Amino acid sequence: MKYYIFTFLILSTFNQAFSQLENVDASSRKGDFYIYWGWNLSAYSKSDITFTGDNYDFTLEDVVAYDRQSDFNPKKYLNPGSITIPQYNFRIGYFINDKYNISIGADHMKYVMLRDQTVRINGRIDDTSTLYNGVYDNEEISLDRSFLQFEHTDGLNYVNIGLRRMNQFCGIINSLVFKRSLVLKEESLFLKPILNY
C-alpha cells in the first residue's frame, strides 16, 4: 500500500510542478496530446452467434450475455503488472487543430453468455456422439453446461483509430470558468478485433 501512495504523491507532485512551467493559452488545443486509461462496465444487446466447423454449422439466436468486471482489489487494479486484468479503455490522441483530434485506443471487454437460457437454433450438428446431433430449423434449445459454455473473458479486445470533434461549452461559477466538452466522435476509421481462443 505504501508503494501506491508514494507513486501517487510523486506523480501528482510532478504534474503540479510541470503545470507551473509555462503560460499556455487555455483556449488553444492545437498541438496538444492527451492520454487516458479507465475501467469500464459493458452491456450487450441480444446476440446471434454462429458456430462453424467440420461437424457443425449452426446459429443461436437472441443469446443473452453480460460483462464480467473484476471485483475491486487494489493489488489488481493499481498494480502495473495486473492492471490489464479488469475491463479497461486506453486512448492516446493529438489535436490537429482546436476542434479536431486523431487518436488510437484499445478497449478490453468481457462477454459471458448467460447459462441455462432457452434460445432458438438453426443449422446442423453431425457426428459428435452427443444427443445434440441433428438438423435444427428454428427450434428451441437450452444452453446448459452439457451443450455450451461460451465466454470471451481474455480475448475481446478492440484496437481502433478515430477522428473526434470537440466543442467547448463554458459556465461561470463563483468567478471560475469550468469547461465542459461535447465530444462528437467517429472511431470506425479502423477497428481491429484481437481475439484469443
C-alpha positions as CSV (number, residue, x, y, z in Angstrom):
1,M,0.0,0.0,0.0
2,K,2.9,2.4,0.8
3,Y,4.1,1.8,-2.8
4,Y,0.8,3.1,-4.3
5,I,0.6,6.1,-2.0
6,F,4.2,7.0,-2.8
7,T,3.7,6.6,-6.5
8,F,0.5,8.8,-6.4
9,L,2.3,11.5,-4.4
10,I,5.3,11.6,-6.8
11,L,3.1,11.7,-9.9
12,S,0.9,14.4,-8.6
13,T,3.9,16.5,-7.5
14,F,5.5,16.3,-10.9
15,N,2.1,17.1,-12.5
16,Q,1.8,20.3,-10.4
17,A,5.5,21.2,-10.9
18,F,5.3,20.9,-14.7
19,S,2.0,22.7,-14.9
20,Q,3.6,25.8,-13.5
21,L,6.5,26.0,-16.0
22,E,4.8,27.7,-18.9
23,N,1.9,30.1,-19.6
24,V,-0.4,28.5,-22.1
25,D,-3.4,29.9,-24.0
26,A,-6.2,27.7,-22.5
27,S,-8.4,28.3,-25.5
28,S,-6.0,26.7,-28.0
29,R,-5.6,22.9,-28.1
30,K,-3.7,22.7,-31.4
31,G,-0.6,20.5,-30.9
32,D,-1.8,19.1,-27.5
33,F,-1.6,15.4,-26.7
34,Y,-3.9,13.6,-24.3
35,I,-3.9,10.2,-22.8
36,Y,-6.4,8.4,-20.7
37,W,-6.9,5.0,-19.0
38,G,-10.0,3.8,-17.2
39,W,-12.1,0.9,-16.3
40,N,-15.5,0.1,-17.8
41,L,-18.7,-1.7,-17.4
42,S,-20.4,-3.1,-20.5
43,A,-23.9,-4.0,-21.5
44,Y,-24.8,-6.2,-24.5
45,S,-27.9,-6.5,-26.6
46,K,-29.1,-9.9,-27.6
47,S,-26.7,-11.7,-29.9
48,D,-26.9,-14.1,-32.8
49,I,-23.9,-16.4,-32.5
50,T,-22.8,-18.7,-35.4
51,F,-20.6,-21.7,-34.9
52,T,-19.0,-23.4,-37.9
53,G,-16.7,-26.4,-38.0
54,D,-16.2,-29.8,-39.7
55,N,-19.2,-31.4,-38.0
56,Y,-21.4,-28.4,-37.2
57,D,-22.8,-25.3,-38.6
58,F,-25.5,-23.6,-36.5
59,T,-26.7,-20.3,-35.2
60,L,-28.0,-19.5,-31.8
61,E,-30.4,-16.5,-31.9
62,D,-31.1,-13.8,-29.3
63,V,-28.5,-15.0,-26.8
64,V,-28.3,-13.0,-23.6
65,A,-24.8,-12.2,-22.3
66,Y,-23.3,-9.9,-19.7
67,D,-19.9,-8.5,-18.8
68,R,-17.6,-9.8,-16.0
69,Q,-15.9,-6.9,-14.3
70,S,-13.3,-7.9,-11.7
71,D,-14.1,-7.2,-8.1
72,F,-12.2,-4.2,-6.9
73,N,-8.9,-5.1,-5.4
74,P,-6.1,-2.5,-5.2
75,K,-3.5,-5.3,-6.0
76,K,-5.3,-6.0,-9.2
77,Y,-6.5,-2.5,-10.2
78,L,-3.4,-0.5,-9.2
79,N,-0.6,-2.9,-9.7
80,P,1.1,-2.2,-13.1
81,G,1.7,-6.0,-13.6
82,S,-2.0,-6.8,-13.5
83,I,-3.7,-3.5,-14.5
84,T,-5.0,-5.1,-17.7
85,I,-6.9,-7.8,-16.0
86,P,-10.1,-5.8,-15.3
87,Q,-12.1,-4.4,-18.3
88,Y,-10.4,-1.2,-19.4
89,N,-10.2,1.5,-22.0
90,F,-7.0,3.2,-23.1
91,R,-6.6,6.1,-25.6
92,I,-3.9,8.5,-26.7
93,G,-4.6,11.4,-29.0
94,Y,-3.3,14.5,-30.7
95,F,-5.2,17.8,-31.5
96,I,-4.6,18.6,-35.2
97,N,-6.4,21.9,-34.6
98,D,-8.6,23.4,-31.8
99,K,-11.6,21.2,-32.6
100,Y,-10.4,18.0,-34.2
101,N,-8.1,15.4,-32.8
102,I,-6.9,12.0,-34.0
103,S,-6.5,9.1,-31.6
104,I,-5.7,5.5,-31.2
105,G,-7.2,3.4,-28.5
106,A,-7.7,-0.1,-27.1
107,D,-10.8,-1.5,-25.4
108,H,-10.7,-4.7,-23.3
109,M,-14.1,-6.1,-22.6
110,K,-15.5,-9.4,-21.4
111,Y,-18.5,-11.2,-22.8
112,V,-20.1,-14.0,-20.9
113,M,-23.1,-16.0,-22.1
114,L,-25.9,-16.4,-19.5
115,R,-26.2,-20.1,-18.7
116,D,-29.4,-22.1,-18.7
117,Q,-31.3,-19.8,-21.1
118,T,-33.5,-21.1,-23.8
119,V,-32.9,-19.8,-27.4
120,R,-33.7,-20.6,-31.0
121,I,-31.2,-22.7,-33.0
122,N,-30.9,-23.1,-36.8
123,G,-28.4,-25.3,-38.6
124,R,-26.9,-28.8,-38.1
125,I,-24.7,-30.8,-35.7
126,D,-23.3,-34.0,-37.1
127,D,-21.2,-36.9,-35.8
128,T,-20.4,-35.5,-32.4
129,S,-21.5,-38.6,-30.5
130,T,-23.9,-36.5,-28.4
131,L,-27.7,-36.2,-28.1
132,Y,-27.4,-32.9,-29.9
133,N,-26.8,-34.4,-33.4
134,G,-29.4,-33.3,-35.8
135,V,-30.8,-30.7,-38.1
136,Y,-32.4,-27.7,-36.4
137,D,-35.0,-25.4,-38.0
138,N,-35.9,-22.6,-35.6
139,E,-36.2,-24.9,-32.7
140,E,-35.7,-24.1,-29.0
141,I,-32.7,-25.4,-27.1
142,S,-31.5,-24.9,-23.6
143,L,-27.9,-23.6,-23.2
144,D,-26.9,-25.6,-20.2
145,R,-23.3,-26.8,-19.5
146,S,-23.8,-30.1,-21.3
147,F,-24.3,-28.2,-24.6
148,L,-22.3,-24.9,-24.4
149,Q,-20.4,-22.7,-22.1
150,F,-19.3,-19.6,-24.0
151,E,-17.3,-16.5,-22.9
152,H,-14.8,-14.1,-24.2
153,T,-13.0,-13.0,-20.9
154,D,-9.4,-12.8,-22.1
155,G,-9.8,-12.0,-25.7
156,L,-12.4,-9.5,-26.6
157,N,-10.0,-6.6,-27.4
158,Y,-10.5,-3.9,-29.9
159,V,-7.8,-1.5,-31.2
160,N,-9.3,1.5,-33.1
161,I,-8.2,4.7,-34.7
162,G,-10.6,7.6,-34.5
163,L,-11.3,11.2,-35.6
164,R,-13.0,13.3,-32.9
165,R,-14.5,16.8,-32.9
166,M,-14.8,18.7,-29.6
167,N,-16.8,21.9,-28.9
168,Q,-16.5,23.9,-25.7
169,F,-19.4,24.9,-23.6
170,C,-18.4,27.3,-20.7
171,G,-20.2,28.1,-17.5
172,I,-19.1,30.6,-14.8
173,I,-19.5,29.5,-11.2
174,N,-18.0,31.6,-8.3
175,S,-15.9,33.6,-10.8
176,L,-14.2,30.4,-12.0
177,V,-14.6,29.2,-15.5
178,F,-15.4,25.5,-15.8
179,K,-15.1,24.0,-19.2
180,R,-17.4,21.2,-20.4
181,S,-16.7,19.4,-23.7
182,L,-19.2,17.9,-26.1
183,V,-17.4,15.1,-27.9
184,L,-18.6,14.1,-31.4
185,K,-16.6,11.1,-32.4
186,E,-16.2,8.8,-35.3
187,E,-13.9,5.9,-34.5
188,S,-14.8,3.4,-37.2
189,L,-11.9,4.5,-39.4
190,F,-10.1,1.4,-38.3
191,L,-11.4,-1.3,-36.0
192,K,-9.4,-4.4,-35.4
193,P,-10.7,-7.1,-33.0
194,I,-7.9,-9.1,-31.3
195,L,-9.4,-12.3,-30.1
196,N,-7.7,-15.1,-28.1
197,Y,-9.3,-18.5,-28.3
